[in-house]
């Protein structure tokens, strides 16, 4: 799949997981089920057809079971 996201350079966001984590914090989400997380990504134009693999476990978001949570 292809992805492209434009962000203002003054935000300091340099990776896709970092952009998603920033949006989650902006809207007050800490943990979401897989279906809620997918809906969140689609509504915010961060994904289209599936949850990208790189959002499973990284330094900003962790997946445990069917829950996606912010790492602080």
C-alpha positions in Angstrom: 0.0 0.0 0.0 1.0 3.6 -0.4 0.8 6.3 2.1 1.7 10.0 2.3 1.0 12.5 5.0 2.0 16.1 5.0 2.7 17.8 8.4 4.1 21.1 9.3 7.8 20.8 9.9 7.6 22.8 13.2 5.6 19.9 14.8 8.7 17.7 14.9 6.8 14.7 13.6 9.1 12.5 11.5 7.5 9.0 11.4 4.0 7.6 10.7 3.5 6.1 14.1 4.5 9.4 15.7 1.9 11.2 13.6 -0.8 8.7 14.7 0.2 8.9 18.3 0.1 12.7 18.1 -3.5 12.6 16.7 -4.5 10.1 19.4 -3.2 12.5 22.1 -4.9 15.4 20.4 -8.3 13.8 20.7 -7.7 12.3 24.1 -7.5 8.6 23.2 -5.1 6.4 25.2 -6.4 2.9 24.4 -8.7 1.7 21.6 -10.0 -1.7 20.4 -8.8 -2.8 17.0 -12.1 -1.8 15.4 -12.1 1.6 17.1 -8.5 2.2 16.1 -9.2 1.3 12.5 -12.2 3.7 12.5 -10.0 6.4 14.1 -7.4 6.0 11.3 -10.0 6.1 8.5 -11.9 9.1 9.9 -8.6 11.0 10.3 -7.3 10.1 6.8 -4.4 8.1 8.3 -5.3 4.7 6.7 -7.8 3.4 4.2 -8.3 -0.4 4.1 -6.3 -1.9 7.0 -4.3 -1.0 10.0 -0.7 -0.7 8.8 1.8 -3.3 10.3 4.1 -0.6 11.6 1.4 0.6 14.0 1.4 -2.8 15.8 4.4 -2.2 18.0 6.8 0.8 17.9 8.1 3.4 20.2 4.8 5.4 20.3 2.0 2.8 20.0 1.8 -0.8 21.3 -0.6 -3.5 20.4 -1.6 -6.0 23.2 -4.3 -8.5 22.1 -6.8 -6.5 20.2 -6.0 -3.2 22.0 -3.9 -0.4 20.7 -2.4 1.9 23.4 -0.2 5.0 23.5 3.2 4.6 25.1 4.1 7.6 27.2 
